[in-house]
């Protein structure tokens, strides 16, 4: 009997112990639920800026793709990448030998045509002068024979013959293109010579184009041709040369239609690039396009081209590298600001934050919000004091007076 009783007592003790543990855990969990583990940060006044970041390659403020209208062989390249050139400086020379032969042939043909026309004019002038003399003699004969006919000295038939000869002489003279006694070429003949001369001038202009020249002052940044190849046979069908004015750099960026309303001419820009390391260049918004364009073929979002001028830069910054432009669109100075996640909105759409009081409980403070950035939001309102501990990880379970303990991160800071 004693053994049975002992066993029962052990079972009862074990059940009681288990029940005690359950009750302790329930009580402990209930207590933990009423305590909020808070991350806090001291409230302080600062300057915050709203920034829009965009990326684009840097390029010269003036850029020229140099191509040739002629597709002749390249016989000389007179520059290399990095050379500084002046406007109209020769960059390359094409083979113009065939063109020179054509010009010489045209000049000879024009000279031959001119000489032939002059010979023809001399011959026509002689014929014309003869026709004038013949008409004069015929008119005199007609006048004298008319008098004879009227006096019945010659027959009517003879007079008619003389009358016919006069009409023919007049008609013959009218067939000449003459002004004030000088025979001139026909309109078609004059036009023929004019066309030949125009063709000659065009070929001479083409000959001038065998000298490939820079249209601007700048630096040769690309040479895509080789001697022996033809002018249009370039690397990847690119321009023969690229010349850029690198004295000033610019960025042509695309700003989303959702952000463009914040962009204004004259806004300051900080420009970063891997080539600069920890340095940055300074720029300004120079021009905003009046029209939008599609971002890309797979996206319906519209973007607006914006031009940024680099106004101050380190010497190491060069054209062609990808840069990140941070456009300062708004700024608030000497204001309270907290992380955006520290602000809650109540059922009345009013904003509030929670602060940790001296007795380690939380208290809500009504605030108004101002400038919003990607990381922080400006706040204002009664009851805000510099140095108060703002709960940066609040949730909607928080209520005024709830107990709070600092997370390990805040404890380490203390």
C-alpha positions in Angstrom: 0.0 0.0 0.0 2.8 2.4 0.8 4.3 2.0 -2.7 1.0 2.7 -4.4 0.5 5.8 -2.3 4.0 7.1 -3.0 3.4 6.7 -6.7 0.2 8.7 -6.6 1.9 11.4 -4.7 4.6 11.7 -7.3 2.1 11.9 -10.1 0.2 14.6 -8.3 3.4 16.6 -7.7 4.3 16.3 -11.4 0.9 17.5 -12.5 1.0 20.4 -10.1 4.5 21.4 -11.3 3.4 21.3 -14.9 0.4 23.4 -14.2 2.6 25.9 -12.4 4.9 26.1 -15.4 1.9 26.7 -17.7 0.5 29.4 -15.4 3.9 31.1 -15.2 4.4 31.1 -18.9 0.9 32.5 -19.5 1.5 35.2 -17.0 4.9 36.0 -18.4 3.7 36.1 -22.0 0.8 38.3 -21.0 3.2 40.7 -19.4 5.5 40.6 -22.5 2.6 41.5 -24.7 2.0 44.7 -22.7 5.6 45.8 -23.2 6.8 47.4 -26.5 10.3 46.8 -27.7 11.2 50.3 -29.0 13.9 51.6 -31.4 14.3 55.3 -30.6 16.3 58.2 -32.0 16.8 61.7 -30.5 14.7 64.4 -32.2 17.0 67.1 -33.6 16.8 70.0 -36.0 18.6 69.6 -39.3 18.6 70.5 -43.0 16.9 68.0 -45.3 16.8 68.0 -49.1 14.5 66.4 -51.6 16.6 64.8 -54.4 15.7 63.2 -57.7 18.5 60.9 -59.0 18.9 60.1 -62.7 21.7 58.6 -64.7 23.2 59.4 -68.1 26.5 59.6 -69.9 28.5 62.9 -69.7 29.2 64.5 -73.1 30.7 67.7 -74.5 28.4 70.7 -74.6 28.9 70.7 -78.4 29.3 67.5 -80.4 29.8 66.9 -84.1 29.6 63.6 -85.9 31.9 64.1 -89.0 30.8 62.2 -92.1 31.5 62.5 -95.8 29.0 63.0 -98.7 31.6 61.3 -100.9 32.5 57.7 -100.8 36.1 57.8 -102.0 39.2 56.1 -100.7 40.9 57.6 -97.6 44.5 58.5 -98.5 45.5 60.4 -95.4 44.3 60.7 -91.7 45.7 63.8 -90.1 44.5 63.5 -86.5 44.2 61.0 -83.7 42.0 60.6 -80.7 42.7 63.3 -78.1 43.9 65.9 -80.6 42.5 69.4 -80.2 41.3 70.9 -83.5 40.0 74.1 -84.7 36.9 74.7 -86.9 37.6 73.9 -90.6 40.8 72.0 -89.7 41.4 69.1 -92.1 40.9 65.7 -90.4 41.4 63.4 -93.4 41.9 63.5 -97.2 40.0 61.4 -99.7 41.4 60.3 -103.1 40.1 63.0 -105.6 42.1 61.9 -108.6 39.1 60.5 -110.5 37.1 63.6 -109.6 39.9 65.9 -110.9 39.9 64.0 -114.2 36.1 64.5 -114.5 36.6 68.2 -113.8 39.3 68.5 -116.5 37.0 66.7 -118.9 34.1 69.0 -118.1 36.3 72.1 -118.5 37.5 70.9 -121.9 33.9 70.1 -123.0 32.7 73.6 -121.9 35.6 75.2 -123.8 34.8 73.1 -126.9 31.1 74.0 -126.7 32.0 77.7 -126.3 34.3 77.7 -129.3 31.8 75.8 -131.4 29.1 78.3 -130.5 31.4 81.3 -131.3 32.2 79.8 -134.7 28.5 79.3 -135.3 27.8 82.9 -134.2 30.4 84.2 -136.7 28.8 82.2 -139.5 25.3 83.3 -138.6 26.4 86.9 -138.3 27.8 86.7 -141.9 24.6 85.1 -143.1 22.5 87.7 -141.2 24.4 90.6 -142.6 24.0 89.1 -146.1 20.3 88.7 -145.5 20.0 92.4 -144.3 21.8 93.6 -147.5 19.6 91.4 -149.7 16.5 92.7 -148.0 17.7 96.3 -148.6 18.4 95.6 -152.3 15.1 93.9 -152.7 13.2 96.8 -151.1 14.9 99.2 -153.4 14.1 97.0 -156.4 10.5 96.8 -155.2 10.2 100.6 -154.9 11.5 101.2 -158.4 9.5 98.4 -160.1 6.4 99.6 -158.3 6.7 102.9 -160.1 7.3 101.2 -163.4 4.3 99.0 -162.9 2.1 101.9 -162.0 3.2 103.5 -165.3 2.5 100.3 -167.3 6.1 99.9 -168.2 6.3 96.4 -166.7 3.7 93.7 -166.5 1.8 92.8 -163.4 3.4 89.3 -163.6 6.9 90.8 -163.3 5.8 93.0 -160.4 4.3 90.1 -158.6 7.6 88.3 -158.8 9.4 91.2 -157.2 6.8 91.4 -154.5 7.2 87.8 -153.7 11.0 88.2 -153.6 10.5 91.0 -151.0 8.3 88.8 -148.8 10.9 86.0 -148.9 13.7 88.3 -148.0 11.8 89.7 -145.0 10.9 86.2 -143.8 14.5 85.0 -144.2 15.7 87.9 -142.0 13.1 87.1 -139.3 14.6 83.6 -139.0 17.7 85.0 -137.3 17.9 85.6 -133.5 19.4 89.1 -133.7 19.2 92.2 -131.5 20.3 95.6 -132.8 22.1 93.9 -135.7 23.9 91.3 -133.6 23.1 87.6 -133.9 22.7 85.8 -130.6 22.5 82.1 -129.6 19.2 80.4 -129.2 17.8 79.9 -125.6 18.4 76.2 -125.9 22.1 76.7 -126.8 22.6 79.2 -124.0 20.9 76.8 -121.5 23.2 74.0 -122.7 26.3 76.0 -121.8 24.8 77.1 -118.5 24.0 73.5 -117.5 27.6 72.4 -118.3 29.0 75.2 -116.2 26.7 74.3 -113.3 27.8 70.7 -113.5 31.4 71.8 -113.5 30.9 74.0 -110.3 29.2 71.0 -108.6 32.2 68.8 -109.3 34.6 71.6 -108.0 32.5 71.8 -104.8 32.8 68.0 -104.5 36.5 68.2 -105.0 36.7 70.6 -102.0 34.8 67.9 -100.0 37.6 65.4 -100.3 39.1 67.4 -97.4 37.2 66.2 -94.4 37.1 69.1 -92.0 36.0 69.7 -88.4 32.8 71.7 -88.2 33.6 73.0 -84.6 36.5 73.7 -82.3 37.0 70.8 -79.9 38.7 67.5 -79.2 38.7 64.5 -81.5 37.1 61.8 -79.2 36.6 59.1 -81.8 38.4 58.0 -85.1 36.5 55.3 -86.8 38.3 55.1 -90.2 41.6 53.7 -91.6 43.7 54.6 -94.5 42.8 52.6 -97.6 39.2 52.1 -96.7 36.4 54.2 -98.2 34.8 57.1 -96.4 31.5 55.4 -95.7 33.2 52.1 -94.7 33.6 52.9 -91.0 33.7 50.9 -87.9 30.1 49.7 -87.1 28.8 52.3 -89.6 29.7 55.1 -87.2 30.7 58.6 -88.1 34.2 59.0 -89.5 35.2 61.3 -86.6 33.5 62.6 -83.5 34.6 66.0 -82.3 33.4 67.4 -79.0 33.9 70.6 -77.1 35.1 69.3 -73.8 35.7 72.7 -72.3 32.2 72.3 -70.9 30.3 69.1 -70.2 26.6 68.3 -70.0 24.2 65.5 -69.3 21.0 64.8 -71.2 18.8 63.0 -68.7 15.3 61.7 -68.8 13.0 62.6 -65.8 9.8 60.6 -65.1 6.5 62.3 -65.8 5.7 61.8 -62.1 8.7 63.9 -61.0 9.0 66.5 -63.7 6.7 68.9 -61.9 9.5 69.3 -59.2 12.2 70.2 -61.7 12.9 73.9 -62.4 15.6 75.7 -64.4 18.5 76.8 -62.3 18.2 74.0 -59.7 21.5 72.8 -58.3 22.8 69.3 -59.2 25.5 67.2 -57.7 27.1 64.8 -60.2 28.8 61.6 -59.1 30.8 59.0 -61.1 33.0 56.1 -60.4 35.9 57.9 -62.0 35.6 60.7 -59.4 35.9 58.4 -56.3 34.7 60.5 -53.4 34.6 63.8 -55.3 31.7 65.2 -57.2 31.0 67.8 -59.9 28.5 70.6 -59.6 25.8 71.4 -62.2 22.6 73.2 -62.9 19.4 72.4 -64.7 19.8 74.3 -68.0 16.8 73.3 -70.0 13.6 71.3 -69.7 12.0 69.9 -72.9 8.5 71.1 -73.6 7.4 67.7 -74.7 7.5 64.2 -73.3 8.5 60.9 -75.0 8.0 57.2 -74.4 10.5 55.8 -71.9 11.1 52.7 -74.0 9.2 50.4 -76.3 8.2 48.1 -73.5 7.0 50.8 -71.0 4.1 53.2 -71.4 5.7 55.6 -68.8 6.6 58.9 -70.3 9.8 60.8 -69.6 10.9 64.4 -70.2 14.4 65.2 -71.5 16.3 67.6 -69.2 19.6 69.2 -69.9 22.1 69.6 -67.1 25.2 71.8 -67.5 28.3 71.0 -65.5 29.5 74.3 -64.0 32.3 73.0 -61.8 34.2 69.8 -62.1 37.4 67.9 -61.0 40.0 67.6 -63.7 39.6 63.8 -63.7 36.0 64.0 -65.0 35.8 63.2 -68.7 33.2 62.8 -71.4 31.7 59.4 -72.1 31.5 58.1 -68.6 28.1 57.3 -66.9 27.3 59.7 -64.2 24.6 60.0 -61.5 22.9 63.4 -61.3 21.2 64.3 -58.0 18.9 67.2 -58.6 18.1 69.2 -55.5 14.4 70.0 -56.0 13.5 71.2 -52.5 15.2 72.1 -49.2 14.1 72.8 -45.6 16.7 74.2 -43.1 16.7 74.0 -39.3 13.6 71.8 -39.0 12.7 68.7 -37.1 12.8 65.6 -39.2 12.2 61.9 -38.5 12.4 58.7 -40.5 9.3 58.3 -42.7 8.4 55.1 -40.8 8.2 56.9 -37.5 5.0 58.7 -38.5 1.5 57.1 -38.2 -1.8 58.2 -39.4 -4.9 57.9 -37.1 -8.5 57.2 -38.1 -9.1 60.9 -38.8 -6.1 60.9 -41.1 -4.1 63.0 -38.7 -0.4 62.4 -38.3 1.3 61.5 -35.1 4.6 60.2 -33.7 5.3 58.3 -30.4 8.0 59.4 -28.0 9.5 57.6 -25.1 8.9 59.3 -21.8 11.1 59.3 -18.7 9.2 56.5 -17.1 9.7 54.2 -20.1 6.2 54.6 -21.5 5.2 55.9 -24.9 3.2 59.0 -25.6 1.7 60.2 -28.9 2.4 63.7 -30.2 0.3 65.2 -33.0 2.4 66.6 -35.9 2.1 68.2 -39.3 4.3 66.9 -42.1 6.3 69.1 -44.5 9.1 68.2 -47.0 9.3 64.5 -47.7 12.5 62.8 -48.9 13.3 59.1 -49.6 14.6 58.7 -46.0 13.1 61.5 -43.8 10.1 63.6 -43.4 9.9 67.1 -41.9 7.5 67.5 -39.0 6.2 70.4 -36.9 3.8 70.8 -34.0 3.3 71.7 -30.4 5.1 69.5 -27.9 8.1 68.8 -30.0 11.4 69.3 -28.2 14.9 68.8 -29.3 16.4 65.7 -27.8 13.2 63.8 -27.1 13.4 60.1 -27.9 11.2 59.4 -31.0 10.1 55.8 -31.5 11.2 55.0 -35.0 9.4 51.6 -35.3 5.8 52.3 -34.1 2.9 50.2 -35.1 -0.9 50.6 -34.7 -0.9 48.5 -31.5 0.8 51.3 -29.6 -1.3 53.3 -27.2 -0.5 56.2 -24.8 1.0 54.9 -21.6 2.1 51.5 -22.9 5.4 50.4 -21.3 8.4 50.2 -23.6 11.9 48.7 -23.4 14.8 49.7 -25.5 16.0 47.2 -28.2 19.5 45.9 -27.9 20.7 48.4 -30.6 19.7 51.3 -28.4 21.1 49.7 -25.3 24.5 49.3 -27.0 24.4 53.0 -28.0 23.7 53.9 -24.3 
